[in-house]
Amino acid sequence: MPTHRLFHGSVITPVSVHKTEFWPQALLCVNSAGIIEWIVSDVKSSQLQTVALEKGLVLDDSVEIYELRHGEWLMPGFIDTHTHAPQFPNIGIGGQYELLEWLNNVTFPTESRFHDTTFAERVYSAVVDRVLNSGTTTCCYYGTLHLEATQVLAKLTHDKGQRAFVGKCNMNRESGKYQEDSTSQSIENTKKLISYIRALSPNSAPLVHPISPPVLQFLALIDFTLKLFPKASTYTDVYKRAGLLTDRTILAHAVHLSNDEMEEIKSCGSGISHCPTSNFYLNSGVARVGEMLDRGLKVGLGTDCSPALRERTSHNVQWHRTPKLAENPLSALLHLSTLGGAQLCNLEQTTGSLEAGKEFDAVLVSVRPETGNANVWANLPAGVNSSAGEEMPADSLEALLEKFFFCGSDRNVRRVWVRGRLVGGVEK
């Protein structure tokens, strides 16, 4: 195994909601522990050895050098802050229903099948592979009611190398036959799951963590919930009364937050997983993402089920053209799908951007013709077939990132790394 890997070529990384760095010829160094040791933003091919020596690195056989080609770049992996692993078999089904009907007629019957751990392993293995191959390096997964099936999901994410938060569902009201046998058993199984997940990485920093409740997705659901908890003044107050609003809380959807609820969530250090595609298809409404950002709330993106966060990113700009996002929409979209998600998960010191000291959670994107996606590479400038190491202008990089967000697919995700380990992509 090499002691170091050097990546030379185009790098895109978020700085804030409004700012993104586009480096056409960066040199990035990753050590054997999967940590980014250093980045130099502008290095010509002829300068590699000189720059490496200045950093104390001798380019001998222990160092691997990756020269990115024209039309390729490195960027941080996507962070999906809200998805339901057992609902992947439901993708494309039940479009005639609104949320509560959809749960009863489609979701609960499907999730009930996960009592069978053989079925769970078959589905979850494919789910984790699909999510990784889409470029998502960190994912917050909901499981089902079933302890054993959720343990299967946690172990699969760990073994396949994905950074993940995994939790089981705990439900004992208004869900028909699909509910816990008892509250005490639900609590006991949750404790067992937490212990199981913590034991997966007893001697190192864990990749998988035990977990996020939804909030204010649908008006009928808000009314329904407040009837179940009559002492609560708002949907958000339900969680506050239960002691669930902390700086480790991710609240999904948040379509119908009042101004007071936004301030309450902010004061508790909680944040929002914005799920634009789900909100649209279930007719939930439009979340005020720009206002949330203006108020200083932590906001990331969630797929809610579908594996490709890049698609949710494009839907976000289509349906949520708010002033905060419109100032620099491309930077805002990149931030929400990477660094914003890391902040929401309290992982911003570890992942979410390509910076020295962070772990190498990254995606190699290619928009070259051989990817077979004409929508993306059709407007590449002359020289697309040129040799590795040729500089791409920063303005071309910006245009290609936009094309990737709106027209790309998993064909353009060539390699995916988590903590320096190759875990997905077409070229894995």
GIZI-V85639 format. One record per residue. N is the residue number from 1. RES is the residue in three letters. PSI is psi in degrees with one decimal (none if undefined). NEAR is the number of other ideal C-beta (glycine too) atoms within 10 Angstrom. D_CENTER is the distance of its C-alpha to the mean C-alpha in Angstrom with 2 decimals. Layout:
n/res/psi/near/d_center
N/RES/PSI/NEAR/D_CENTER
N/RES/PSI/NEAR/D_CENTER
This chain:
n/res/psi/near/d_center
1/MET/134.2/6/28.56
2/PRO/149.9/13/28.55
3/THR/-28.8/12/28.68
4/HIS/152.8/19/26.69
5/ARG/133.4/19/24.82
6/LEU/130.8/21/25.26
7/PHE/122.4/23/23.19
8/HIS/121.8/22/25.27
9/GLY/-155.5/26/24.26
10/SER/135.4/28/21.95
11/VAL/134.3/24/19.02
12/ILE/128.4/27/16.75
13/THR/140.5/25/15.01
14/PRO/149.8/26/14.34
15/VAL/-43.8/14/16.94
16/SER/-175.1/13/16.63
17/VAL/-33.4/22/16.18
18/HIS/-6.7/14/19.34
19/LYS/134.7/11/19.41
20/THR/140.2/24/17.97
21/GLU/129.2/18/19.85
22/PHE/107.2/21/21.00
23/TRP/106.6/23/22.99
24/PRO/-29.4/19/24.92
25/GLN/68.1/20/26.44
26/ALA/159.1/23/24.57
27/LEU/119.2/24/25.28
28/LEU/131.3/27/22.60
29/CYS/126.7/21/23.72
30/VAL/130.5/25/21.82
31/ASN/180.0/16/23.95
32/SER/-17.0/12/24.37
33/ALA/0.2/11/22.23
34/GLY/19.4/16/19.14
35/ILE/138.6/16/19.52
36/ILE/113.6/21/19.86
37/GLU/-40.7/16/23.53
38/TRP/159.3/18/24.16
39/ILE/133.5/19/23.52
40/VAL/126.4/18/26.38
41/SER/-19.4/14/25.47
42/ASP/99.9/12/28.54
43/VAL/122.0/20/30.25
44/LYS/158.4/13/32.48
45/SER/-36.8/15/32.91
46/SER/-10.9/8/36.37
47/GLN/0.6/15/35.08
48/LEU/-51.3/18/32.74
49/GLN/-41.7/11/35.37
50/THR/-47.3/11/36.61
51/VAL/-42.1/18/33.25
52/ALA/-43.9/21/32.36
53/LEU/-38.1/11/35.77
54/GLU/-28.2/11/35.34
55/LYS/4.2/14/32.26
56/GLY/19.4/8/34.40
57/LEU/121.5/19/33.03
58/VAL/128.9/10/35.60
59/LEU/77.3/13/34.48
60/ASP/-163.3/8/36.06
61/ASP/-13.5/7/35.16
62/SER/-2.9/12/32.61
63/VAL/124.7/15/30.33
64/GLU/136.3/13/28.32
65/ILE/124.3/14/27.91
66/TYR/115.4/16/25.46
67/GLU/111.6/15/26.75
68/LEU/144.0/23/24.25
69/ARG/166.3/18/26.11
70/HIS/128.4/22/26.58
71/GLY/6.3/26/23.73
72/GLU/151.0/22/21.10
73/TRP/159.7/25/18.80
74/LEU/142.3/23/16.31
75/MET/162.0/24/13.18
76/PRO/150.2/28/10.32
77/GLY/154.2/32/7.49
78/PHE/152.6/29/4.34
79/ILE/111.6/30/1.77
80/ASP/111.8/30/2.27
81/THR/4.9/31/5.41
82/HIS/108.2/31/7.95
83/THR/157.3/26/9.18
84/HIS/101.6/20/12.67
85/ALA/-39.8/27/13.34
86/PRO/-6.1/28/17.08
87/GLN/-0.2/19/16.89
88/PHE/-37.0/18/15.99
89/PRO/-16.0/17/19.79
90/ASN/-5.5/16/20.19
91/ILE/127.4/10/18.33
92/GLY/2.7/7/21.07
93/ILE/142.4/14/23.41
94/GLY/24.5/17/24.89
95/GLY/-15.0/9/24.53
96/GLN/-8.1/8/27.92
97/TYR/152.7/16/26.82
98/GLU/179.3/14/25.52
99/LEU/-55.3/20/23.26
100/LEU/-40.1/14/25.92
101/GLU/-39.8/12/27.73
102/TRP/-40.9/18/24.65
103/LEU/-47.9/19/23.85
104/ASN/-34.4/15/27.46
105/ASN/-23.4/13/28.13
106/VAL/-55.0/17/25.03
107/THR/-52.7/22/22.39
108/PHE/-42.3/18/24.69
109/PRO/-39.0/14/26.89
110/THR/-45.5/18/24.07
111/GLU/-27.9/26/22.51
112/SER/-25.5/16/26.09
113/ARG/-14.6/15/26.26
114/PHE/6.7/24/23.95
115/HIS/-22.5/13/26.99
116/ASP/108.7/14/27.70
117/THR/-24.7/14/25.78
118/THR/-44.1/8/26.75
119/PHE/-43.1/15/25.06
120/ALA/-43.8/24/21.97
121/GLU/-40.1/15/21.81
122/ARG/-46.1/12/22.32
123/VAL/-49.6/21/19.61
124/TYR/-34.2/25/16.94
125/SER/-44.0/15/17.71
126/ALA/-36.3/14/17.17
127/VAL/-49.7/24/13.92
128/VAL/-41.7/26/12.33
129/ASP/-44.8/17/14.03
130/ARG/-42.5/16/12.87
131/VAL/-44.3/30/9.12
132/LEU/-44.7/25/9.85
133/ASN/-13.7/18/12.29
134/SER/-3.2/25/10.08
135/GLY/9.4/30/8.54
136/THR/110.6/31/5.22
137/THR/-24.0/29/6.56
138/THR/134.5/27/5.08
139/CYS/136.4/30/5.03
140/CYS/109.1/24/7.50
141/TYR/130.5/27/10.22
142/TYR/138.6/25/13.44
143/GLY/-152.5/25/16.43
144/THR/-166.6/26/19.95
145/LEU/-16.6/24/23.07
146/HIS/122.5/22/24.01
147/LEU/-52.3/18/23.93
148/GLU/-41.6/17/24.59
149/ALA/-38.0/25/22.02
150/THR/-32.0/30/19.25
151/GLN/-38.9/21/20.67
152/VAL/-45.9/23/20.39
153/LEU/-45.1/31/16.65
154/ALA/-43.6/25/16.26
155/LYS/-37.7/17/18.64
156/LEU/-43.2/23/17.08
157/THR/-39.4/26/13.67
158/HIS/-49.6/19/15.93
159/ASP/-34.0/13/18.31
160/LYS/-7.7/18/15.97
161/GLY/16.7/20/14.38
162/GLN/140.7/27/10.74
163/ARG/127.4/26/9.60
164/ALA/153.8/28/9.25
165/PHE/127.8/23/10.72
166/VAL/130.9/27/13.19
167/GLY/152.8/21/15.84
168/LYS/156.0/26/18.73
169/CYS/140.9/20/19.98
170/ASN/107.9/13/23.19
171/MET/128.2/15/25.30
172/ASN/20.4/13/29.08
173/ARG/140.0/7/30.08
174/GLU/35.4/13/30.43
175/SER/24.2/16/28.62
176/GLY/-137.2/10/31.72
177/LYS/-17.6/7/32.04
178/TYR/81.9/17/28.34
179/GLN/166.7/16/28.40
180/GLU/148.8/19/29.04
181/ASP/-37.1/10/32.61
182/SER/157.1/10/32.96
183/THR/-41.9/10/31.19
184/SER/-40.3/9/32.51
185/GLN/-36.4/12/31.23
186/SER/-44.5/19/27.75
187/ILE/-43.6/12/27.76
188/GLU/-42.3/12/29.20
189/ASN/-34.9/20/26.65
190/THR/-41.4/18/23.78
191/LYS/-40.7/11/25.56
192/LYS/-40.3/15/25.99
193/LEU/-44.4/22/22.32
194/ILE/-44.7/15/21.50
195/SER/-40.3/10/24.31
196/TYR/-45.4/18/23.23
197/ILE/-41.7/25/19.69
198/ARG/-28.0/13/21.24
199/ALA/-10.9/9/23.76
200/LEU/-31.5/18/21.38
201/SER/67.6/13/21.35
202/PRO/-25.4/7/24.61
203/ASN/12.0/4/25.53
204/SER/170.1/9/22.42
205/ALA/125.6/8/19.34
206/PRO/144.1/15/17.18
207/LEU/-29.6/20/13.91
208/VAL/132.1/23/13.75
209/HIS/147.2/21/14.47
210/PRO/139.0/18/16.09
211/ILE/none/22/14.41
212/SER/126.4/23/14.12
213/PRO/148.4/17/16.56
214/PRO/159.3/22/16.55
215/VAL/132.5/28/18.91
216/LEU/50.1/24/21.08
217/GLN/-33.2/23/19.65
218/PHE/131.9/21/23.08
219/LEU/-43.3/14/26.56
220/ALA/-35.4/13/28.26
221/LEU/-35.1/21/25.80
222/ILE/-49.4/17/26.48
223/ASP/-42.7/10/30.20
224/PHE/-45.1/14/29.87
225/THR/-41.0/18/28.03
226/LEU/-25.8/16/30.57
227/LYS/-33.5/9/33.37
228/LEU/-28.0/10/32.02
229/PHE/74.9/14/31.83
230/PRO/-19.5/6/34.80
231/LYS/-16.9/8/34.95
232/ALA/138.4/16/31.60
233/SER/-28.5/13/32.02
234/THR/169.3/19/28.54
235/TYR/-43.7/24/25.49
236/THR/-34.2/24/23.86
237/ASP/-26.3/17/27.12
238/VAL/-47.0/20/26.68
239/TYR/-37.8/22/23.85
240/LYS/-43.9/19/25.78
241/ARG/-29.3/13/28.90
242/ALA/1.8/11/27.16
243/GLY/24.2/7/25.93
244/LEU/-0.1/16/22.26
245/LEU/99.8/22/21.49
246/THR/-178.7/11/20.65
247/ASP/0.9/10/18.47
248/ARG/13.9/16/16.26
249/THR/129.8/19/15.86
250/ILE/119.0/24/12.92
251/LEU/119.6/26/14.71
252/ALA/150.7/25/13.22
253/HIS/-75.3/28/14.91
254/ALA/45.4/27/17.66
255/VAL/-36.6/22/19.56
256/HIS/40.8/20/22.98
257/LEU/136.0/24/22.82
258/SER/167.8/12/26.17
259/ASN/-40.6/10/26.74
260/ASP/-38.9/12/27.90
261/GLU/-38.9/20/24.82
262/MET/-44.9/20/22.61
263/GLU/-36.4/14/24.91
264/GLU/-45.3/18/24.91
265/ILE/-43.5/25/21.15
266/LYS/-44.9/16/21.25
267/SER/-27.5/9/24.27
268/CYS/-7.0/18/22.66
269/GLY/8.8/14/19.67
270/SER/172.4/24/17.29
271/GLY/-179.8/27/14.52
272/ILE/131.5/31/13.09
273/SER/108.8/28/10.05
274/HIS/122.3/29/11.26
275/CYS/76.4/31/11.35
276/PRO/-39.5/28/13.77
277/THR/-45.1/22/14.46
278/SER/-45.0/25/15.23
279/ASN/-38.5/24/17.26
280/PHE/-49.9/15/19.20
281/TYR/-25.0/15/20.00
282/LEU/11.5/22/21.13
283/ASN/36.3/11/23.16
284/SER/-31.7/22/21.72
285/GLY/-169.2/15/22.18
286/VAL/118.7/14/20.53
287/ALA/144.0/25/18.62
288/ARG/69.0/21/20.10
289/VAL/-44.3/23/17.05
290/GLY/-41.8/19/19.41
291/GLU/-38.0/15/21.65
292/MET/-45.4/22/19.00
293/LEU/-40.8/23/18.15
294/ASP/-35.6/14/21.93
295/ARG/-6.5/15/22.53
296/GLY/17.3/10/20.21
297/LEU/149.4/21/17.66
298/LYS/130.6/24/14.20
299/VAL/131.8/26/11.81
300/GLY/179.9/30/8.10
301/LEU/147.7/31/6.87
302/GLY/146.3/29/6.77
303/THR/-28.5/28/8.23
304/ASP/-18.3/24/10.73
305/CYS/-57.5/21/11.64
306/SER/141.4/22/11.59
307/PRO/-22.0/25/9.56
308/ALA/102.6/22/9.10
309/LEU/-28.0/27/6.58
310/ARG/-39.0/27/9.42
311/GLU/-39.4/18/11.80
312/ARG/-33.2/26/10.37
313/THR/-45.6/26/10.59
314/SER/-37.9/19/14.15
315/HIS/-32.0/21/15.04
316/ASN/-45.0/26/14.13
317/VAL/-29.3/20/16.83
318/GLN/-37.8/12/19.17
319/TRP/-3.9/14/19.45
320/HIS/57.9/22/18.88
321/ARG/81.6/12/21.18
322/THR/160.0/19/21.91
323/PRO/-41.1/10/23.86
324/LYS/-40.6/20/21.19
325/LEU/-31.6/22/18.89
326/ALA/-20.7/12/22.01
327/GLU/-42.4/12/23.18
328/ASN/77.2/16/20.80
329/PRO/-36.8/17/18.41
330/LEU/-44.1/18/16.87
331/SER/-39.8/20/16.13
332/ALA/-42.3/28/14.82
333/LEU/-42.1/26/12.35
334/LEU/-43.0/27/11.17
335/HIS/-48.6/28/11.13
336/LEU/-35.3/29/9.22
337/SER/-3.8/28/6.23
338/THR/-86.1/31/6.69
339/LEU/-37.2/25/9.54
340/GLY/-40.7/28/9.59
341/GLY/-39.1/35/6.47
342/ALA/-41.9/27/8.29
343/GLN/-39.1/19/11.41
344/LEU/-35.5/30/10.49
345/CYS/6.5/27/9.93
346/ASN/37.0/15/13.02
347/LEU/14.1/20/11.71
348/GLU/-17.3/17/12.71
349/GLN/-9.6/12/15.71
350/THR/-38.8/17/13.95
351/THR/-177.8/26/10.93
352/GLY/-19.0/30/9.23
353/SER/163.9/22/12.36
354/LEU/96.7/26/15.13
355/GLU/151.4/19/17.90
356/ALA/133.7/11/20.76
357/GLY/-18.4/10/20.29
358/LYS/161.7/21/16.54
359/GLU/148.8/23/15.32
360/PHE/81.2/26/14.87
361/ASP/102.4/31/11.22
362/ALA/161.2/26/11.84
363/VAL/133.0/26/12.25
364/LEU/113.3/23/15.79
365/VAL/137.7/26/16.10
366/SER/133.4/27/19.56
367/VAL/26.3/25/21.24
368/ARG/158.4/18/24.59
369/PRO/-32.8/15/26.94
370/GLU/-10.9/10/26.69
371/THR/-16.7/21/23.17
372/GLY/15.3/11/25.11
373/ASN/88.8/20/23.12
374/ALA/-27.4/9/25.87
375/ASN/-28.0/14/23.90
376/VAL/-45.0/24/22.06
377/TRP/0.7/20/24.87
378/ALA/-30.4/11/27.80
379/ASN/21.9/11/28.27
380/LEU/142.6/19/27.76
381/PRO/166.5/13/30.68
382/ALA/145.0/6/33.53
383/GLY/9.4/13/32.95
384/VAL/-28.5/15/29.83
385/ASN/15.7/12/31.63
386/SER/172.9/13/32.71
387/SER/165.8/10/32.43
388/ALA/147.9/13/29.64
389/GLY/-6.8/16/29.46
390/GLU/137.5/18/30.60
391/GLU/137.5/17/29.17
392/MET/129.0/25/27.15
393/PRO/149.2/12/27.96
394/ALA/-36.6/14/25.31
395/ASP/-31.5/11/25.98
396/SER/-40.5/19/25.40
397/LEU/-44.2/21/22.02
398/GLU/-43.4/15/21.03
399/ALA/-38.4/15/22.36
400/LEU/-34.0/27/20.64
401/LEU/-42.8/23/17.15
402/GLU/-42.2/17/18.06
403/LYS/-40.9/19/19.39
404/PHE/-43.9/26/16.31
405/PHE/-40.9/19/14.16
406/PHE/-24.6/17/16.95
407/CYS/-4.8/17/18.62
408/GLY/171.7/26/16.57
409/SER/-177.0/16/15.62
410/ASP/-14.2/20/14.69
411/ARG/-26.0/14/18.22
412/ASN/-8.5/28/17.18
413/VAL/98.7/28/14.59
414/ARG/-42.3/19/17.34
415/ARG/147.6/20/16.00
416/VAL/127.6/29/12.90
417/TRP/143.0/24/13.57
418/VAL/123.9/25/12.36
419/ARG/37.3/20/15.00
420/GLY/-7.0/19/17.18
421/ARG/132.2/14/17.33
422/LEU/117.5/13/17.06
423/VAL/-9.7/22/14.95
424/GLY/-178.2/28/14.43
425/GLY/162.8/21/15.43
426/VAL/-33.9/15/18.74
427/GLU/12.5/11/20.72
428/LYS/none/14/19.67
